[in-house]
Amino acid sequence: MDLQIDYQHYIDVVDGWIVDQPKTVLLVFLLLSAGFSAGLGQSGTSSGTSQFTEDVAAYQAFEEVNDNFERVTFEEDTGTTQLIQSGSNVLSKPELLRMLKAQQRLQANPELSVVQTTSVARAVARAIDPSATTIDEEIDAVEQATPTEIDRAVQVTVEQNPSVRSSLSEDFNARSASASATIGIVTHSLTTEVSDSAGTGGDSPLTEIQRHAEFIVGSVGGDIRVFGSGILSEEFSSVIGDSLALVVPAAVVLILFFLVFAYRDPIDLLIGVISLAMAVLWTFGFMGLAGIAFSQMLIAVPPLLLAVGIDFGIHAINRYREERSEGFGIHESMRTATDQLLVAFTIVTGTTVIGFAANASSELGPIRDFGIVAAVGIVFTFFIFGIFLPAAKVYLDSLRERVGFPEFGSEPLGAEDTVLGKVLPVGIHIARLAPKAFLVLLVVSTAWMGYYGSGVDSRFTQDSFLPPEDNPEYLELFPQQLQPRDYTVTETTNFLEDNFQTGEEDVTTVYVRGSLTDGGTLESIWRAGDSPPDSFVVDDGHARETSIVTVIQSYAERDPEFAALVARNDRDANGIPDDNLKQIYDALLASPARDQALNYITDDYTSARVEYAVESDASQADVTEDTRTVADRYRVEATATGNVVILKAVSDVIAQSAFISLVLALAGSAVFLVLIYALLEGRPSLGVVNLVPIVVTVAAIATTMRYLDIPFNVMTGTILSIGIGLGIDYSAHLVHRFAEEYDEGTDVFAALTDTVRGTGGALTGSMLTTVTGIGVLVIAITPILGQFGLLTGVSILYSYVASLVVLPPALVVWARLVHGENAESTDAASGPDGADGAV
């Protein structure tokens, strides 16, 4: 059935607006720009890793754990600040006094709301003078002590309180009472809640407190750095602004450079730049009006809009120049150009929107927002470059003719007598020699690349969002006002990791829900830790755990009456009660151990948490799998959760999102292309041909990721669908131009030559501009943005090469399959160099 429709009427209507009423079009678009500008600044900023964890099931279990247990312990919200002291010996008298004075000055400042301070220095001071109860008294004790007394106090402190050891660096030497680093803790009372969620957010009430603390601590001398979630959150937030401050000017410079090459005319350059700025303005205005917060992921949206906008702009001007070079007038040339390009832009927009919108299927909110914003932005770009830019070109060229302003560069890119015009037909040479053999080789190589690329890893870690420990030297080439601040977070976290490794990387948590008063429940919880998996820390054949069971055992050791109660209800005499569990819990919650117990069981006895220590060298995948294995051993409902499990769950969702968005983007694009070519050209099979270079591009991107060890993360997880969205841009322009040039009576090579030289020239200008404009993300401060910029630039380059090399042989084979011997005869009749002898 013939599905082809007559769309020319609609094109003529739009042509009429562009050519006959350009001033009206310009006014309408300027008014729309004013409307969207009202949304600028209305959207907030979302940064850090916590934004990606909120929709994960393991995170929701973790939130329940926090709500049910952590909140019970404190009547008011608290937050902590770490004082990380380093030196030749932080346990020497001068260094102990520095830590004590730092904590004293922090506690004395009412703005910091300090409710408690702890440190090795305070513990040592109390060992010297057990009667010292305040920091002032502890300072006096240390000042009056001899070095020998201090060394002995250090040894006694560590012997009597092993937990102090975790606050000292790994190089602690008990004999000499020395260590190169220590950590002091300052606890603050807060009126605003501090998140206990997995990941790190972009806003914290501790930020102002900890920045103020830095100033105060600096007054005591020595090397004491202030660290905490407030500083971490602030640097997560500021890295977005610093990245934009670097990327945007560099992108502007590079884009302007290549736009000058592509346009070679100041008027055309001005129109193109205004159109690009308008596309970004509309998109950010839409975000503000829609209440979508700006995040690290959305930094990628402006470059993507620039990629498509530059492509559309260069194609529109280049196609218009082709007609002008043939001697046609302004209005006639633009009408011919828009007749073709509005259809091509519609095809490109449809497939690009499908590619980007496929990310809306993700379970992660920021990726969904990215898909929606990018798709809406591409639609805006279509209207701006499909209607506004041509109207502006008509209006200004008419004005230029009236005032006699000269044209600086009117020759289209890719003209036959240029170097570019001689290079572009490389795919046509392949198509002449052996198109079928080339496609067979292409299928085999693409299958291999797909198989190899399927091994790309997926990761989600906080490190991907952190700035480098030391800013790269090339940043010194930028003006001072564009250079990023000196970040401290990565250096501090690396210092902590290098100096305070305890042999346990983290704890993993099992969240238990159900009746915990049934006989044998505690035995079941304890037995789950028997014969633990490899990633768990083992004590005497049992996982090292902290739970309501260990709280019961610990309190029974301190209270004989409670121990007797446990013994009466312990059938197998292993220290774990089996009967009358409600009575056991009631007695425990009525004891001094109540607060500790409520960290591991709720007061209605329906929920509990069990924490297991894990090995420092265990991977996220191993810890997650092993935690789920242990959770499956519970008789009641149990869920694996905790930071490690959550981050691995996000990593799995990213990989799943990448696959689903790829399938949706490919399937959606295939259906759209087949339908659109059936409706517009009566040739649905051209839609399939259009996909050939895209499949090659996607396989090449995956291969590149695996080869360079770039994983799927929250940014690069979108790259395959983006590769489809941007890649189809190139092939769709060529296929549509070929469809315009080719019919059954036309030499296929002549049509290809006109297509490749006419449209290929514009593609080259677009590719150079967008690869550099987007590739400049490589200089962004965070690794995750650099990887995204690299892969996006590479995907555009692959799409460009595939369109020029793969499409011509595919179109020749298509023509021969569709038109059979007729296509062969016209090929032969044209001679070895084609109809015009140009190739």
Summary of the structure (lengths in Angstrom):
residues: 839
radius of gyration: 33.8
end to end distance: 37.6
largest distance: 107.9
contacts: 3043
relative contact order: 0.12
helix: 66%
strand: 8%
